[in-house]
Amino acid sequence: MKRLLSFSLCFGILLFWSSCRNDFEFTPSKGNLEFAQDTIYLDTVFTNIGSSTYNLKVYNRSDDDIVIPTIQFENGVNSLYRMNIDGNTGLEDAQEGKFFEDVELLANDSLFIFIETTIDISTLGALENQFLYTDKILFDSGNNQQDIDVVTLVKDAVFIYPSKDDTTGIVETLSFDVDGDGTPDETTLEGRFLTDDELTFTNEKPYVIYGYAGVGSGKTLTMEAGARVHFHADSGIIVTDNASLQINGALSTDQETLENEVILEGDRLEPLYEDIPGQWGTIWLYNGSENNTINYATIKNATIGVLSEGNQNAPTDKLTITNTQIYNVSSFGILGRATSIRAENLVINNAGQSSFAGTYGGKYNVTHSTIANYWNSSFREYPALLINDYILDENNTIFTNDLTEANFNNCIIYGNDNPEFILENEGDVFNYKFTNCLLRFNDNNLQGNGNYNFDDTAFYIDNVFNENPDFEDPYESLMKIGEDSSAKGIGSATYSNLVLNDILGASRIDSGSFDAGAYNFSTFED
C-alpha cells in the first residue's frame, strides 16, 4: 500500500509539473534570429566538382521556443546550392535541400545549417573561365524576413579522366611496356593516354586530372608558362618509354601569385587543403622515358613529387630540374632509382620521408639547391638527403647498382633532425662528393668512419657543418636565408658561374657573394 501511494504521489507531481511546462508551445519567429556570420563564402570550386560542406549557425537568443515558418533559397528550386538543417533535408522531390517548413528552435538554443554546391559553369552562360555565383538563404517572409548571402567562385577547367563502364563500374586502366620486352602489359593503374590534341597544357584554363594521364611512346607532354594542373586523389602523370615531359615555366614577377610558374597540386581549392601532403600521386618518369625537363615549377601536396626511374647511363640526363620548388609531400620530394638527375636552384622541404632520395645507385649532380626537411606531422625515418646503391626484394635479398656520381655543390642540406644526410653502400662503385655546402650532421657514432670522414678531401671540400641556415620560416616552407645565415659567402665561384642567377632571377656574380643554396641573400637586401 505504501508503494502504491508513493508511486501515485510521484506520478501526480510529474503530471502537475509537465502540465505547467510550455516546451511544445512554439511561437512564430519575429525576425529576431542571430547568425554567426552574414555571408557564407564557399571557397573556389571547379565546374561540376562538389564543394566541401560549410556551416551557418543560427541562434534564438529569446526566452521563447520559436518556429521559423520557412527557410529557403532566394532562387528557389533553381538554386545551385543545397542545405541540410540539423540533419534534415527538407521537402522531397525538387525542393529537397531547397525548402524547409516550420523549423523549430528552442529558447536560447541554436541550429546548424550545412551548405554545399555543385555547379556546371556552362549552365550559367559565363563567357569567362570563372564565374561568381551567388544566392541568399531566406528566413521567414514579409516584415519578418531575414537573409544570409551565399557566394562561390566557380572555375572552368579542362578535365582529363579515364572511361568507366556504366554497367560494371570498371575504370579504364593503362597498358604499356612495363618490363621492356617491347610488348604492352596490362596494369592496374587507372588512367588513359593523352591524345595528340591534349599534349600541350596552356595557361588558358586549369587542368584537372583523374587517374594517371599517360604520355605514350614517342610523345611529348608540354606545359607552357602559367599552366595550372590539379590532380584528384591517387592521380598523376606517367611518362612511358621513349616519351618526354617538358615543363616550361618562367620567372614570375609576383612571388605570391607565381603567374608564370607551372603549378601542380591537388584539386581541392579550399584553404583547408592548401598545405596538406599526400593529396595526389606523383609525376612518374618511367624507365625508358627520356629528356625530361622541369623549369620554374611548383609541385606540392603530392605523395612523391617526382619519381624518376632508370636511364642512368643515357647520353643526356633523364631529368633536368631547375628553378623549382617541391613542398608538402607525404613520402619523397624527389625519388630516383638507378637514374640520372641534374638539379639547379631546386628547393625541397617538408617530406614525410626524404626530401631527395637517390636510391639503387645512379647519377646525381645537384648545384645551388636547398634540400631541407622540417616535417613535423609524424615520425620521420629518413634524413633530408638519402643516397644508396642497393634495393631489397621481398626476401631481403640485396641487389646493388653503381652510384657513378652524387655531387652536391654550393648546397644547403638541413632540417629539424640529425643527421640530415645518409650515405649507404653495399656495392663497389659508390662515388659522391660534397663541395662548399652547409650540412647538418652531428652523429658521433658515424662521424669519422666510412662515408663520413669529413677530412677526406676526395669526398668533402670546404663544407660548413651544423651552423644556422637562418631560413625565413622553414615550417611554412619559406626557405630564403637571412642575414645571420651561415650559408652566406661559403659557395664556390666555380659553381656560381655555372648557375649565374638564383631562383628569383638575381645575379650571383653581380652580388659578389656566392651563397650556398637556391637563394642568394643579396636578393633580399634593401
Solvent accessible surface area in square Angstrom, and as a share of the most:
residue,aa,sasa,rsa
1,M,193,0.86
2,K,175,0.74
3,R,216,0.79
4,L,114,0.57
5,L,124,0.62
6,S,60,0.39
7,F,137,0.57
8,S,56,0.36
9,L,112,0.56
10,C,79,0.47
11,F,112,0.47
12,G,35,0.34
13,I,105,0.53
14,L,104,0.52
15,L,106,0.53
16,F,143,0.60
17,W,138,0.48
18,S,53,0.34
19,S,84,0.54
20,C,90,0.54
21,R,109,0.40
22,N,92,0.47
23,D,38,0.20
24,F,185,0.77
25,E,116,0.52
26,F,53,0.22
27,T,59,0.35
28,P,89,0.56
29,S,3,0.02
30,K,148,0.63
31,G,20,0.19
32,N,110,0.56
33,L,9,0.04
34,E,80,0.36
35,F,46,0.19
36,A,58,0.45
37,Q,74,0.33
38,D,108,0.56
39,T,24,0.14
40,I,3,0.01
41,Y,148,0.56
42,L,4,0.02
43,D,44,0.23
44,T,30,0.18
45,V,7,0.04
46,F,3,0.01
47,T,6,0.03
48,N,87,0.45
49,I,25,0.13
50,G,33,0.32
51,S,16,0.10
52,S,27,0.17
53,T,69,0.40
54,Y,40,0.15
55,N,73,0.38
56,L,0,0.00
57,K,59,0.25
58,V,0,0.00
59,Y,45,0.17
60,N,6,0.03
61,R,136,0.50
62,S,46,0.30
63,D,121,0.63
64,D,77,0.40
65,D,21,0.11
66,I,17,0.08
67,V,25,0.15
68,I,0,0.00
69,P,45,0.28
70,T,26,0.15
71,I,0,0.00
72,Q,46,0.20
73,F,2,0.01
74,E,93,0.42
75,N,62,0.32
76,G,25,0.24
77,V,71,0.41
78,N,121,0.62
79,S,4,0.03
80,L,52,0.26
81,Y,0,0.00
82,R,90,0.33
83,M,7,0.03
84,N,43,0.22
85,I,5,0.03
86,D,81,0.42
87,G,57,0.54
88,N,96,0.49
89,T,60,0.35
90,G,29,0.28
91,L,66,0.33
92,E,138,0.62
93,D,129,0.67
94,A,75,0.58
95,Q,66,0.29
96,E,88,0.39
97,G,5,0.05
98,K,30,0.13
99,F,37,0.15
100,F,8,0.03
101,E,96,0.43
102,D,94,0.49
103,V,21,0.12
104,E,106,0.47
105,L,6,0.03
106,L,89,0.44
107,A,30,0.23
108,N,100,0.51
109,D,63,0.33
110,S,32,0.20
111,L,6,0.03
112,F,77,0.32
113,I,0,0.00
114,F,71,0.30
115,I,0,0.00
116,E,53,0.24
117,T,0,0.00
118,T,54,0.31
119,I,0,0.00
120,D,47,0.25
121,I,12,0.06
122,S,87,0.56
123,T,95,0.55
124,L,41,0.21
125,G,59,0.57
126,A,30,0.23
127,L,175,0.87
128,E,127,0.57
129,N,60,0.31
130,Q,88,0.39
131,F,69,0.29
132,L,106,0.53
133,Y,21,0.08
134,T,68,0.40
135,D,7,0.03
136,K,62,0.26
137,I,0,0.00
138,L,22,0.11
139,F,1,0.00
140,D,12,0.06
141,S,65,0.42
142,G,63,0.60
143,N,165,0.85
144,N,58,0.30
145,Q,78,0.35
146,Q,41,0.18
147,D,64,0.33
148,I,3,0.02
149,D,49,0.25
150,V,0,0.00
151,V,26,0.15
152,T,1,0.00
153,L,49,0.24
154,V,0,0.00
155,K,66,0.28
156,D,28,0.14
157,A,10,0.08
158,V,54,0.31
159,F,51,0.21
160,I,3,0.01
161,Y,127,0.48
162,P,16,0.10
163,S,70,0.45
164,K,128,0.54
165,D,68,0.35
166,D,145,0.75
167,T,127,0.74
168,T,85,0.50
169,G,35,0.34
170,I,121,0.61
171,V,37,0.21
172,E,66,0.30
173,T,57,0.33
174,L,3,0.01
175,S,51,0.33
176,F,16,0.07
177,D,31,0.16
178,V,63,0.36
179,D,97,0.50
180,G,65,0.63
181,D,92,0.48
182,G,65,0.62
183,T,77,0.45
184,P,95,0.60
185,D,38,0.20
186,E,161,0.72
187,T,31,0.18
188,T,132,0.77
189,L,41,0.20
190,E,89,0.40
191,G,0,0.00
192,R,48,0.18
193,F,63,0.26
194,L,13,0.07
195,T,70,0.41
196,D,100,0.52
197,D,129,0.67
198,E,39,0.18
199,L,20,0.10
200,T,64,0.37
201,F,0,0.00
202,T,34,0.20
203,N,95,0.49
204,E,125,0.56
205,K,68,0.29
206,P,20,0.12
207,Y,19,0.07
208,V,0,0.00
209,I,0,0.00
210,Y,61,0.23
211,G,11,0.11
212,Y,21,0.08
213,A,1,0.01
214,G,0,0.00
215,V,0,0.00
216,G,16,0.15
217,S,73,0.47
218,G,60,0.58
219,K,78,0.33
220,T,58,0.34
221,L,0,0.00
222,T,35,0.20
223,M,0,0.00
224,E,74,0.33
225,A,35,0.27
226,G,9,0.08
227,A,0,0.00
228,R,57,0.21
229,V,0,0.00
230,H,12,0.06
231,F,0,0.00
232,H,67,0.30
233,A,58,0.45
234,D,121,0.62
235,S,1,0.00
236,G,0,0.00
237,I,0,0.00
238,I,0,0.00
239,V,0,0.00
240,T,5,0.03
241,D,51,0.27
242,N,76,0.39
243,A,0,0.00
244,S,12,0.08
245,L,0,0.00
246,Q,42,0.19
247,I,0,0.00
248,N,70,0.36
249,G,8,0.08
250,A,41,0.31
251,L,72,0.36
252,S,7,0.04
253,T,130,0.76
254,D,59,0.31
255,Q,78,0.35
256,E,157,0.70
257,T,80,0.47
258,L,24,0.12
259,E,63,0.28
260,N,47,0.24
261,E,8,0.03
262,V,0,0.00
263,I,20,0.10
264,L,0,0.00
265,E,36,0.16
266,G,3,0.03
267,D,10,0.05
268,R,75,0.27
269,L,48,0.24
270,E,9,0.04
271,P,86,0.54
272,L,133,0.66
273,Y,56,0.21
274,E,98,0.44
275,D,80,0.41
276,I,71,0.36
277,P,34,0.22
278,G,34,0.33
279,Q,27,0.12
280,W,2,0.01
281,G,11,0.11
282,T,10,0.06
283,I,0,0.00
284,W,53,0.19
285,L,0,0.00
286,Y,24,0.09
287,N,86,0.44
288,G,15,0.14
289,S,0,0.00
290,E,69,0.31
291,N,74,0.38
292,N,1,0.01
293,T,46,0.27
294,I,1,0.00
295,N,49,0.25
296,Y,26,0.10
297,A,0,0.00
298,T,9,0.05
299,I,0,0.00
300,K,41,0.18
301,N,3,0.01
302,A,0,0.00
303,T,53,0.31
304,I,25,0.13
305,G,0,0.00
306,V,0,0.00
307,L,10,0.05
308,S,0,0.00
309,E,24,0.11
310,G,13,0.12
311,N,41,0.21
312,Q,15,0.07
313,N,129,0.66
314,A,28,0.22
315,P,141,0.89
316,T,80,0.46
317,D,24,0.13
318,K,2,0.01
319,L,0,0.00
320,T,42,0.24
321,I,0,0.00
322,T,23,0.13
323,N,23,0.12
324,T,0,0.00
325,Q,22,0.10
326,I,0,0.00
327,Y,21,0.08
328,N,10,0.05
329,V,0,0.00
330,S,43,0.28
331,S,21,0.14
332,F,31,0.13
333,G,0,0.00
334,I,0,0.00
335,L,9,0.05
336,G,0,0.00
337,R,97,0.35
338,A,18,0.14
339,T,0,0.00
340,S,0,0.00
341,I,1,0.00
342,R,100,0.37
343,A,0,0.00
344,E,43,0.19
345,N,5,0.03
346,L,0,0.00
347,V,0,0.00
348,I,0,0.00
349,N,0,0.00
350,N,26,0.14
351,A,0,0.00
352,G,4,0.04
353,Q,52,0.23
354,S,0,0.00
355,S,0,0.00
356,F,0,0.00
357,A,0,0.00
358,G,0,0.00
359,T,18,0.10
360,Y,55,0.21
361,G,0,0.00
362,G,0,0.00
363,K,44,0.19
364,Y,0,0.00
365,N,18,0.09
366,V,0,0.00
367,T,12,0.07
368,H,0,0.00
369,S,0,0.00
370,T,2,0.01
371,I,0,0.00
372,A,0,0.00
373,N,0,0.00
374,Y,22,0.08
375,W,23,0.08
376,N,107,0.55
377,S,80,0.51
378,S,73,0.47
379,F,174,0.72
380,R,17,0.06
381,E,111,0.50
382,Y,75,0.28
383,P,11,0.07
384,A,0,0.00
385,L,0,0.00
386,L,11,0.05
387,I,0,0.00
388,N,13,0.06
389,D,0,0.00
390,Y,43,0.16
391,I,73,0.37
392,L,93,0.46
393,D,45,0.24
394,E,157,0.70
395,N,115,0.59
396,N,113,0.58
397,T,63,0.37
398,I,83,0.42
399,F,96,0.40
400,T,64,0.37
401,N,41,0.21
402,D,65,0.34
403,L,0,0.00
404,T,47,0.27
405,E,60,0.27
406,A,0,0.00
407,N,37,0.19
408,F,0,0.00
409,N,15,0.08
410,N,0,0.00
411,C,0,0.00
412,I,0,0.00
413,I,0,0.00
414,Y,18,0.07
415,G,1,0.01
416,N,54,0.27
417,D,63,0.33
418,N,55,0.28
419,P,21,0.13
420,E,0,0.00
421,F,0,0.00
422,I,31,0.15
423,L,6,0.03
424,E,66,0.30
425,N,63,0.32
426,E,99,0.45
427,G,21,0.20
428,D,149,0.77
429,V,56,0.32
430,F,21,0.09
431,N,74,0.38
432,Y,12,0.05
433,K,67,0.28
434,F,0,0.00
435,T,11,0.06
436,N,16,0.08
437,C,0,0.00
438,L,0,0.00
439,L,0,0.00
440,R,69,0.25
441,F,0,0.00
442,N,87,0.45
443,D,32,0.17
444,N,136,0.70
445,N,134,0.69
446,L,64,0.32
447,Q,80,0.36
448,G,44,0.43
449,N,92,0.47
450,G,76,0.73
451,N,28,0.14
452,Y,14,0.05
453,N,60,0.31
454,F,32,0.13
455,D,129,0.67
456,D,48,0.25
457,T,96,0.56
458,A,62,0.48
459,F,64,0.26
460,Y,7,0.03
461,I,55,0.28
462,D,102,0.53
463,N,25,0.13
464,V,41,0.24
465,F,52,0.22
466,N,59,0.30
467,E,87,0.39
468,N,83,0.42
469,P,6,0.04
470,D,40,0.21
471,F,17,0.07
472,E,103,0.46
473,D,51,0.26
474,P,22,0.14
475,Y,111,0.42
476,E,111,0.50
477,S,15,0.09
478,L,83,0.41
479,M,3,0.01
480,K,66,0.28
481,I,7,0.03
482,G,19,0.18
483,E,126,0.56
484,D,108,0.56
485,S,8,0.05
486,S,31,0.20
487,A,0,0.00
488,K,70,0.29
489,G,50,0.48
490,I,32,0.16
491,G,12,0.12
492,S,24,0.15
493,A,41,0.32
494,T,88,0.51
495,Y,49,0.19
496,S,0,0.00
497,N,82,0.42
498,L,122,0.61
499,V,11,0.06
500,L,96,0.48
501,N,71,0.36
502,D,1,0.01
503,I,6,0.03
504,L,39,0.19
505,G,30,0.29
506,A,30,0.23
507,S,34,0.22
508,R,0,0.00
509,I,71,0.36
510,D,129,0.67
511,S,43,0.28
512,G,58,0.55
513,S,35,0.23
514,F,47,0.20
515,D,1,0.01
516,A,0,0.00
517,G,1,0.01
518,A,0,0.00
519,Y,15,0.06
520,N,0,0.00
521,F,27,0.11
522,S,32,0.21
523,T,43,0.25
524,F,59,0.24
525,E,103,0.46
526,D,194,1.00
